[in-house]
Amino acid sequence: MEGPVEAAQSRADPLAAVAGRRGWIISDGKAGNDVQTRGVFDALRLAYEVKPVAPTGLWRALSPWGPVSPAERFGAPGSRFSPPWPEFAISIGRLTTPYIRRLKRAAGLATYTIILQDPKVGARAADLFWVPEHDRRRGPNVVTTLTAPHSFTERRLAELRRTMPPDIAALPAPRVAVLLGGPNGDYRYTPAALRRLGSALQSLARLGAGLMITPSRRTPEPIAQFVREATLGAARIVWDGTGDNPYPAFLAHADAFIAPADSVNMTGEPCATGRPVWVFEPEGGSPKFARFHEALRRHGATRPMPERFERLETWRYEPLNSAETIAAEVARRWARRRQMLGAQAPAGGA
């Protein structure tokens, strides 16, 4: 049972009371998903470990509604999922949902469970759900934000800005970070779409902008090759996939961004800077993506990328950092639950 000092701290500053406590990230290994779960737990300043899961066969097919495979020996001594239970656990994606649901049942109130995104399961699968505002899920244990969580907090961006890497410093200003996505179930990178992107980048180069270009794991090599060829002769940095990814430094030092509409993460992360974000739309889209991009435009963070820049406009807006917002809500609800449990404990109870 928490002492009077700890209880007072929980009431005064729930985030301070959470810092340093134990957490589990139940991970399906997808980089984009790990960005979101780590972003929330980093904002909570937890001491966490990652529990990778990769169900196969029937157990994979039954996710997110089915049980955890008996081969996991969930809760048994010596298994990967056994006591002492963490004080917090978080998951994202349908393959991880059976694990966090089982953990909630096994640990009870000892573990505060969080599911990111909507795996289309019942509200009792976790203590708290987060979904982006463009999603439809709502409820008393659902919190929404405009962008997805990530680790680029105001504090981290400030630390990255203390030193500018020499290759970035050598570029002319304004410096524009070009974040490359890739085709998915909703967007297609057709030749016409690539021509629009190439034309925009060439016009930026003619305006004297320095380009900082980085592909993602989803960027097919032909798309990366097209962009390299389209920007030949420009003042640029192009990450070739070797060595440390310059993406964090690009986020910190860019004056503006071109982000792909096909990625919620790569569009949302630059919005943590308060600097202009131009959105490149490949062919296609979906109602969910359309709601997301419309909300960012209403906030003032993004504008559609023109096929040709006549000049590079600048604007400012309130930076968006969902990880810190979600972390504050998790800490607040966790502290409230602890206070309720303390109030229900018998007098003199241990």
Protein Blocks (a to p, Z undefined) as FASTA:
>chain_A
ZZfklmmmmmmmmmlmmgopacddddehiaklmmmmmmmmmmnopacdddddddehjllm
mpckbccdfklogoiahiabdcdddfbdcdedjklmmmmmmmmmmnmmmbccddehjehi
afklpmbdcddfkbmbdcfkbccdfbdcdfbdfklmmmmmmpccfklmmpccdddddddd
dddfkbccdfklmmmmmmmmmmmmmnopacdddddfklcfklmmmmmmmmgoiacdddeh
iajdfklmmmmmpcbdcddfklmklmmmmmmnopacdddddeeddfklmmmmmmmmmnom
accddfbdfbdcddddddddfklmmmmmmmmmmmmmmmmmmmmpcghiZZ
